């Protein structure tokens, strides 16, 4: 699992430009289904099984895009100004390295601050790709890149960029391998453009018309700060009750809880005050559908070094497999 | 096709007259009747089908001359930013609200035209003679302004009436000064493209409503048309001034004279990379001046188009214009002509293979 996680997190694929990660994932799952499609927005849609009389069509979504940067201007000095793809947090930028899809690499820093204690806004940052002027700069307006940071194995825990949401992609891949003889039509969506308002899942859900929707994502763990209502690392998958975009269907929450209890899988309940997931757009697709989400606790979300606990990751696979391999009665 | 045989579109008197008529007409978001009727008459000679949908979008179809043609949607919003009357204070003075992304800092002292009778008026406030020092250093709030129709306007306007800027179109050399160039430039572009539609595509032109208040018309127009690809044609702000501190202007959005601005990313849309590449290639092969709009904020109808149903590969192309969402915008005839030609050549060169590979 760590090997897979390393491969997924070390792939560069920001929102809207997911082809590299799509091909990595496609190679992992191509033997698991004969029904694999890519839609207009680039979602990788893998269908397993047929809907039987006591089954449902279930859409399970993990987004494969990551936050990134996009070039907005190349200065005469050769320094590159940029905008964001998704929510880039400026406090993590100075000193970070970036790698562009065209192969260019660079380092980020910022203009001279008026106040050393204030976080500089994004538009005061630049990328230095080693150019001496705009003439020899390898970048032009519109080139996209991501944070350049390799996976590191910390033992029980691991760190990488883009754990949000490649760790959920890994969970989904591992779960797909454990699917057998289940009564459902399971539609696994490796979705695009989640970091820019859940766009891939919006159009995927429209086409799929699921009976039930589950999003897999990370949830910020601030257990080190001991802030109330936040999930802890190492205490198992978080069953989402609500976030800023969605109230989970209570029947989905209790189904997830009872399945976890039955299978003796430790879990936590998540009440999140920031962000949302693909479940938001699934819930209100067409005439609406019961939706919920499983979250993997993650520290330092949207930083270059996100941290997850491998026990949580494995437990999420176990819980999701248990949920999908049995009849579902809400 | 060799470059010599390609049709080159020119912006001449006919096109400028069209743009003048479109920009002088009113069509504040939610009240697009006048502008829609003008456009309907303009496209009638070239259109195969015309309808107005439940939201007020004008949907125009120019059929392909062969079966199973690819459906291409062109979108331009008809609406413009403006005002709405809220309350009469007596004596022809009216409280108002703005409609669309208006800029409070520049409302004051602009001539406006109110209601379907086009009552002449002006947005008034306290003059400099009476302003305190604090007031001189602050933006005049909308609450401190009135639309003043004079005594003749007493009782003539009522709550819910719309008001638009009363600016008239002026041409000066390569420059056009007018209100609502955002987005009558796009409307005029679509009208011209309908005249020269290539035979191998099913051309679906949507003149949409309520873009300025949240891309509302485009959402339902795209649902109805559900094309294989869509291009939003709009006008995007240029802030291409020298910076006062002498430093490089790194945030200009786009430049006048730079040609059509192709969108890569804005707040609402990450353009389909296949379409960005295709438009770039068409521009370069035909030696048409073009620029990439700087990635960042803002948005066009593409934000609604690309999320429709199972997803529609979409991109935006804008004519650059200074002073967007004010009483007077300034655009260049040459940029508009380049935009027309880019889109015309793109439609002519369109093949389904452009979208046959996976999106990047």
Boltz contact constraints between the chains, C-beta under 6 A:
constraints:
  - contact:
      token1: [A, 16]
      token2: [B, 270]
      max_distance: 6.0
  - contact:
      token1: [A, 17]
      token2: [B, 360]
      max_distance: 6.0
  - contact:
      token1: [A, 19]
      token2: [B, 358]
      max_distance: 6.0
  - contact:
      token1: [A, 19]
      token2: [B, 360]
      max_distance: 6.0
  - contact:
      token1: [A, 38]
      token2: [B, 358]
      max_distance: 6.0
  - contact:
      token1: [A, 39]
      token2: [B, 311]
      max_distance: 6.0
  - contact:
      token1: [A, 40]
      token2: [B, 311]
      max_distance: 6.0
  - contact:
      token1: [A, 40]
      token2: [B, 313]
      max_distance: 6.0
  - contact:
      token1: [A, 41]
      token2: [B, 311]
      max_distance: 6.0
  - contact:
      token1: [A, 42]
      token2: [B, 359]
      max_distance: 6.0
  - contact:
      token1: [A, 70]
      token2: [B, 265]
      max_distance: 6.0
  - contact:
      token1: [A, 70]
      token2: [B, 295]
      max_distance: 6.0
  - contact:
      token1: [A, 72]
      token2: [B, 294]
      max_distance: 6.0
  - contact:
      token1: [A, 72]
      token2: [B, 295]
      max_distance: 6.0
  - contact:
      token1: [A, 73]
      token2: [B, 250]
      max_distance: 6.0
  - contact:
      token1: [A, 75]
      token2: [B, 248]
      max_distance: 6.0
  - contact:
      token1: [A, 81]
      token2: [B, 250]
      max_distance: 6.0
  - contact:
      token1: [A, 83]
      token2: [B, 295]
      max_distance: 6.0
  - contact:
      token1: [A, 83]
      token2: [B, 296]
      max_distance: 6.0
  - contact:
      token1: [A, 141]
      token2: [B, 292]
      max_distance: 6.0
  - contact:
      token1: [A, 142]
      token2: [B, 264]
      max_distance: 6.0
  - contact:
      token1: [A, 142]
      token2: [B, 292]
      max_distance: 6.0
  - contact:
      token1: [A, 202]
      token2: [B, 307]
      max_distance: 6.0
  - contact:
      token1: [A, 203]
      token2: [B, 310]
      max_distance: 6.0
  - contact:
      token1: [A, 203]
      token2: [B, 311]
      max_distance: 6.0
  - contact:
      token1: [A, 206]
      token2: [B, 309]
      max_distance: 6.0
  - contact:
      token1: [A, 206]
      token2: [B, 310]
      max_distance: 6.0
  - contact:
      token1: [A, 207]
      token2: [B, 310]
      max_distance: 6.0
